[in-house]
Amino acid sequence: MRLGLNQPYFFPYIGHYALIKQVDRYIIDDVVQFTDKSWMTRNRILKPQGGWQYIHMPVKKHPVKSAIREIYVDSEKPWKKKIIKQLDYYRKAPYFSQISSLVEELLSIDSSRLSEINENITRGVCRYLRIDTPIEVLSQMQISYEPPQAPDEWGLNICRALPQITEYWNAPGGVAFYDRKKYQDAGLEIRFQKMILDEYPQKGDPFEPGLSIIDVMMFNDVDRIRQMMDHYELI
């Protein structure tokens, strides 16, 4: 059985959803330390002048070592309205109406907790893309795992605490610091999924790869996106 584990990201790129699609069980890790200016609070979409711009979810001040689940969004700032306004650039995209409505719906969750907002986004986009992988939240799971002694042991220790897990899947950025031998010694295979980002017609030139899933959904139907999510290699 394949396990995927990641922090709760804000409308992440297609590779994030591709990983969820390929695993048998997916866990949102909301117990690790929050990182400012990360993909948990922002992502990228196209902008009218060419190139890309950030969409951003502002958070309240917090202690440096706060866990992700302890982070709250600054609701006094009109960030949701700003994002919806930024999406106007896509008005001539073939799926603008349904995707702008989807984004607005996913942002309307009655919560100011960052982890809950991003969990809602993850679940909602997965429903739209017909990804049926079970999604769980680490802080809500009744499991006991050894405290990690190194950053690459979160996945390892959680895999060991769950039954029937034989493979741990991660994004390619982990290749540099994950010790494969730790996983092999525990009877686990660790896989790094590297996306091959297919080009598609955007409203500009040249093609801007790796943008938020919002961009992908604006220009492609669900069947095409599902094909794109299967275009990867394991490293």
RODO-2510 file (C-alpha; in nm, 4 decimals, decimal comma):
residues 235
     n   res          X          Y          Z
     1     m     0,0000     0,0000     0,0000
     2     r     0,1297     0,3451    -0,0962
     3     l     0,1251     0,6357     0,1505
     4     g     0,1570     1,0046     0,0688
     5     l     0,2181     1,2731     0,3321
     6     n     0,2405     1,6484     0,2831
     7     q     0,1774     1,9779     0,4542
     8     p    -0,1520     2,1552     0,3771
     9     y    -0,0747     2,3634     0,0693
    10     f    -0,2674     2,6547    -0,0854
    11     f    -0,4019     2,5628    -0,4315
    12     p    -0,0764     2,3791    -0,5133
    13     y     0,0478     2,2790    -0,8573
    14     i    -0,0667     1,9703    -1,0461
    15     g     0,2118     1,7501    -0,9067
    16     h     0,0593     1,7692    -0,5593
    17     y    -0,2706     1,6254    -0,6831
    18     a    -0,0904     1,3732    -0,9028
    19     l     0,0755     1,2322    -0,5926
    20     i    -0,2586     1,2076    -0,4117
    21     k    -0,4029     1,0307    -0,7162
    22     q    -0,1265     0,7708    -0,7259
    23     v    -0,1194     0,6709    -0,3584
    24     d    -0,3652     0,4517    -0,1677
    25     r    -0,3768     0,6692     0,1420
    26     y    -0,2939     1,0372     0,1871
    27     i    -0,2261     1,2289     0,5089
    28     i    -0,2208     1,6055     0,5584
    29     d     0,0589     1,6801     0,8028
    30     d    -0,0582     1,9726     1,0157
    31     v     0,1584     1,9042     1,3220
    32     v     0,5004     2,0127     1,1929
    33     q     0,6313     2,3662     1,2345
    34     f     0,4759     2,6307     1,0114
    35     t     0,7034     2,8016     0,7584
    36     d     0,6399     3,1617     0,6551
    37     k     0,6415     3,2530     0,2842
    38     s     0,5821     2,8939     0,1782
    39     w     0,3352     2,7175    -0,0502
    40     m     0,1056     2,6921     0,2512
    41     t     0,0043     3,0568     0,2134
    42     r     0,0568     3,1406    -0,1526
    43     n     0,0710     3,0157    -0,5081
    44     r     0,1076     3,1464    -0,8628
    45     i    -0,1346     3,2275    -1,1436
    46     l    -0,1014     3,4243    -1,4686
    47     k    -0,1117     3,8035    -1,4700
    48     p    -0,2299     4,0498    -1,7381
    49     q     0,1147     4,1980    -1,8052
    50     g     0,2597     3,8547    -1,8844
    51     g     0,4336     3,6106    -1,6556
    52     w     0,2869     3,5182    -1,3199
    53     q     0,1646     3,6738    -0,9965
    54     y     0,1062     3,5430    -0,6453
    55     i    -0,2281     3,4715    -0,4881
    56     h    -0,1788     3,5022    -0,1156
    57     m    -0,3492     3,4092     0,2117
    58     p    -0,2231     3,6383     0,4922
    59     v    -0,1812     3,4934     0,8409
    60     k    -0,1838     3,6470     1,1872
    61     k     0,1306     3,6937     1,3896
    62     h     0,2384     3,3782     1,5684
    63     p     0,5278     3,2348     1,7687
    64     v     0,8157     3,1221     1,5475
    65     k     0,7807     2,7548     1,6396
    66     s     0,4028     2,7327     1,5968
    67     a     0,2642     2,4135     1,4469
    68     i     0,0697     2,4489     1,1244
    69     r    -0,2592     2,3678     1,2992
    70     e    -0,2013     2,6694     1,5290
    71     i    -0,1848     2,9240     1,2452
    72     y    -0,4798     3,1542     1,1802
    73     v    -0,5597     3,3618     0,8737
    74     d    -0,5852     3,7382     0,9060
    75     s    -0,9549     3,7759     0,8295
    76     e    -0,9413     4,1533     0,8645
    77     k    -0,7687     4,1730     0,5267
    78     p    -0,9898     4,1326     0,2143
    79     w    -0,7653     3,8615     0,0695
    80     k    -1,0480     3,6429    -0,0612
    81     k    -1,1972     3,9265    -0,2643
    82     k    -0,8538     4,0120    -0,3975
    83     i    -0,7985     3,6550    -0,5216
    84     i    -1,1371     3,6439    -0,6930
    85     k    -1,0513     3,9755    -0,8598
    86     q    -0,7144     3,8365    -0,9729
    87     l    -0,8978     3,5510    -1,1450
    88     d    -1,0681     3,7998    -1,3787
    89     y    -0,7679     3,7667    -1,6079
    90     y    -0,8929     3,4169    -1,6917
    91     r    -1,2350     3,5377    -1,8016
    92     k    -1,1813     3,4149    -2,1590
    93     a    -1,0437     3,0772    -2,0493
    94     p    -1,2739     2,7884    -2,1500
    95     y    -1,3531     2,6812    -1,7934
    96     f    -1,3505     3,0217    -1,6239
    97     s    -1,7089     3,0160    -1,4998
    98     q    -1,6982     2,6812    -1,3229
    99     i    -1,3460     2,7180    -1,1837
   100     s    -1,3907     3,0703    -1,0521
   101     s    -1,7102     2,9477    -0,8838
   102     l    -1,5218     2,6470    -0,7434
   103     v    -1,2459     2,8685    -0,6012
   104     e    -1,5012     3,1023    -0,4443
   105     e    -1,6848     2,8067    -0,2940
   106     l    -1,3682     2,6536    -0,1488
   107     l    -1,2663     2,9854     0,0069
   108     s    -1,6067     3,0330     0,1687
   109     i    -1,5370     2,7767     0,4425
   110     d    -1,6391     2,9023     0,7867
   111     s    -1,2944     2,8763     0,9424
   112     s    -0,9970     3,1040     0,9980
   113     r    -0,7535     2,8191     1,0651
   114     l    -0,5011     2,7892     0,7820
   115     s    -0,4849     2,4098     0,7978
   116     e    -0,8625     2,3752     0,7711
   117     i    -0,8859     2,6143     0,4769
   118     n    -0,6141     2,4272     0,2883
   119     e    -0,7645     2,0907     0,3791
   120     n    -1,0956     2,2106     0,2354
   121     i    -0,9173     2,3207    -0,0831
   122     t    -0,7411     1,9843    -0,1159
   123     r    -1,0619     1,7872    -0,0711
   124     g    -1,2617     2,0116    -0,3026
   125     v    -1,0112     2,0030    -0,5886
   126     c    -0,9813     1,6247    -0,5497
   127     r    -1,3595     1,5904    -0,5788
   128     y    -1,3563     1,8028    -0,8936
   129     l    -1,0749     1,5931    -1,0442
   130     r    -1,2424     1,2658    -0,9415
   131     i    -0,9555     1,1642    -0,7127
   132     d    -1,0994     0,9230    -0,4571
   133     t    -0,7895     0,8544    -0,2448
   134     p    -0,8820     0,8627     0,1269
   135     i    -0,7530     1,1841     0,2860
   136     e    -0,6786     1,2104     0,6578
   137     v    -0,5408     1,4812     0,8858
   138     l    -0,2506     1,3791     1,1076
   139     s    -0,3574     1,5730     1,4178
   140     q    -0,6977     1,4012     1,4064
   141     m    -0,5673     1,0468     1,3677
   142     q    -0,5565     0,8125     1,6633
   143     i    -0,2120     0,6707     1,5965
   144     s     0,1046     0,6532     1,8010
   145     y     0,4358     0,7084     1,6221
   146     e     0,7903     0,7669     1,7391
   147     p     0,8966     1,1324     1,7465
   148     p     1,1222     1,1927     1,4441
   149     q     1,4872     1,2637     1,5163
   150     a     1,5483     1,4095     1,1680
   151     p     1,3310     1,5823     0,9032
   152     d     1,3293     1,2715     0,6813
   153     e     1,1819     1,0539     0,9563
   154     w     0,8302     1,1960     0,9613
   155     g     0,7207     0,9743     0,6738
   156     l     0,9222     0,6824     0,8033
   157     n     0,7757     0,6822     1,1526
   158     i     0,4204     0,7367     1,0353
   159     c     0,4538     0,4543     0,7813
   160     r     0,5768     0,2246     1,0568
   161     a     0,2792     0,3171     1,2747
   162     l     0,0239     0,2254     1,0078
   163     p    -0,0667    -0,1241     0,8894
   164     q     0,0081    -0,2554     0,5386
   165     i     0,2167     0,0419     0,4197
   166     t     0,4880    -0,0806     0,1818
   167     e     0,5750     0,2376    -0,0102
   168     y     0,6184     0,6026     0,0868
   169     w     0,5737     0,8535    -0,1975
   170     n     0,7149     1,2035    -0,1873
   171     a     0,7808     1,5048    -0,4073
   172     p     1,1167     1,5153    -0,5915
   173     g     1,2467     1,7931    -0,3670
   174     g     1,2994     1,5320    -0,0958
   175     v     1,5660     1,3447    -0,2927
   176     a     1,8366     1,5710    -0,1543
   177     f     1,7804     1,5028     0,2145
   178     y     1,5921     1,1725     0,2493
   179     d     1,8043     0,8754     0,3536
   180     r     1,6686     0,5894     0,1444
   181     k     1,8508     0,3340     0,3598
   182     k     1,6415     0,4241     0,6643
   183     y     1,3300     0,3285     0,4709
   184     q     1,4797     0,0164     0,3174
   185     d     1,5937    -0,1031     0,6608
   186     a     1,2332    -0,0639     0,7775
   187     g     1,1071    -0,2731     0,4844
   188     l     0,9734     0,0300     0,2974
   189     e     1,0315     0,1575    -0,0541
   190     i     1,0583     0,5347    -0,0871
   191     r     0,9536     0,6838    -0,4207
   192     f     1,0015     1,0374    -0,5496
   193     q     0,7447     1,1399    -0,8076
   194     k     0,8841     1,3844    -1,0628
   195     m     0,6156     1,5412    -1,2778
   196     i     0,6620     1,5872    -1,6495
   197     l     0,4674     1,9079    -1,6952
   198     d     0,2675     1,8959    -2,0167
   199     e     0,2147     2,2217    -2,1990
   200     y    -0,1379     2,3389    -2,2709
   201     p    -0,2817     2,6520    -2,4374
   202     q    -0,2655     2,9464    -2,1973
   203     k    -0,3539     3,3111    -2,2564
   204     g     0,0009     3,4104    -2,3183
   205     d     0,3376     3,3242    -2,4624
   206     p     0,5626     3,1631    -2,3606
   207     f     0,4032     2,8819    -2,1603
   208     e     0,4333     2,9251    -1,7818
   209     p     0,4790     2,5797    -1,6234
   210     g     0,4171     2,4749    -1,2651
   211     l     0,1499     2,7294    -1,1788
   212     s    -0,1326     2,6648    -0,9331
   213     i    -0,3828     2,3927    -1,0175
   214     i    -0,6230     2,6838    -1,0743
   215     d    -0,4417     2,7651    -1,3974
   216     v    -0,4540     2,4029    -1,5146
   217     m    -0,8266     2,3763    -1,4412
   218     m    -0,9045     2,7042    -1,6198
   219     f    -0,7704     2,5708    -1,9503
   220     n    -0,8295     2,1926    -1,9387
   221     d    -1,1211     1,9593    -1,8805
   222     v    -1,1101     1,6948    -1,6082
   223     d    -1,0270     1,4044    -1,8393
   224     r    -0,7282     1,5906    -1,9813
   225     i    -0,6047     1,6887    -1,6349
   226     r    -0,6273     1,3282    -1,5198
   227     q    -0,4102     1,2272    -1,8155
   228     m    -0,1603     1,4979    -1,7239
   229     m    -0,1464     1,3722    -1,3651
   230     d    -0,0324     1,0321    -1,4920
   231     h     0,2657     1,1829    -1,6745
   232     y     0,5509     1,1421    -1,4270
   233     e     0,8609     0,9415    -1,3544
   234     l     0,9877     0,7870    -1,0319
   235     i     1,3379     0,8809    -0,9253
***
